Each structure stands twice: as C-alpha cells, then as structure tokens.
C-alpha cells in the first residue's frame, strides 16, 4: 500500500463499514481543500481530460501536464514516477491503453476518457463533439421545433464526461484508501451522450421519436398556459 502521508484521507475502515475519518473532518474544519495532498498528472490533450484536471485542481489537487508522453510512460511503467491520479485519453494517444495497467499496478488511479471506451467493437475510434452529438442521436432533440438539428454549443458532452471522470477518480481514491490498490476508470463519451438522453427515451419506447422541443424541457408541466 502507499505511504499514509500520500493516501486519500476520506474514509476509515471500521467494523461498521466506511465512515468519515477524523483526519478528513479536521481538514474540512480548517478549510483545507479536500484534494490538497493529491497529485494529478495530465497526460492527455482531449477536452474532457483537461476539464477533468481543471475540476480536480479546483478541489485542491496539484495538476502537472506532461509534454513528453513517451519518456513519461516509460518512467511510469518502471515506477519511477508515481502520482496519485493519471489522466490519459485513447483519443489523443493510441498508446494510452497499453500503459494503463502498469501505471495502475504502481498504485495510481488511471482515468482513460475516450469516445467509445476501452472495450467493444468501436474501441480506438474517435468522434469530435459535433459528430458525437449526431452519432448518439443527441442532435435529434436539439434545434427549433419543426426545424433541422442544431448541434449544441459549448461541448456539453465533453463537459459531462469530465464530471463523470472526476467522480470516477475520486471513487478510485476512496477504494485505494481501503485496499491500497490502484484503479483504472474507463469513461466513454458515447455513454455520457446517451445517458443525457434519458428524459427523452421513454417517448421512443413504443417506436415513436420525440420531436425537437427547442429550449423546453420534456417533463415540464404545465406548458403553453
């Protein structure tokens, strides 16, 4: 297991399960950021990975960006460099999946954000944000009622993927506190896009397709009053 000074002091293992540790409560009282003792290595250039790093930095983590990916991967595999969290992306570096196992075995929590995930028939493929909105049917519900599809601006899928990634690595840190082992967090941007369509999916179960609603929300009621 990792040294206590580098651990993530959120939970303590007790007979009754997982409870907030006194050390974490003391930090909260002193207004110390929750990830103040955590080091994040950003080894990706994708939008979602960078936004995830920004989110973790807002929680107090120290984020370092890697310019020379090849030499760093060699050091990580040899356990010369051992950060708490490593953010990679198969979309921006095809070598990332091959190094993830060695990095997590060294005790780091590795988060791979890609278009289609690490497994499945479409793994290794890439779609930009506008293409992913069309591929996932996200664009089916955006745009003016009765009009053509309009891609939503502002990278909504990548922004959501970044939040899922941040939540995943924090969960990985919690599990590492229990057993001392690293984790691999797999975030597929397609999964995130489809998950955002949940409010619209029930209407398509009988076989129909919900029409575009503009800025109106599907379950909002009453409407047009």
Secondary structure by P-SEA (a helix, b strand, c coil): cccccccccccccccccccccaaaaaaaaacccccccbbbbbccccaaaaaaaaaaaaabbbbbbbccaaaaaaaaaaccccccbbbbbcccccccccaaaaaaaaccbbbbbcccccccccccccccaaaaaaaaccccccccccccccccccaaaaaaaaaaaaaaaaaaaaaaaaccbbbbbbbbaaaaaaaaacccccccccccccccccccccccccccc
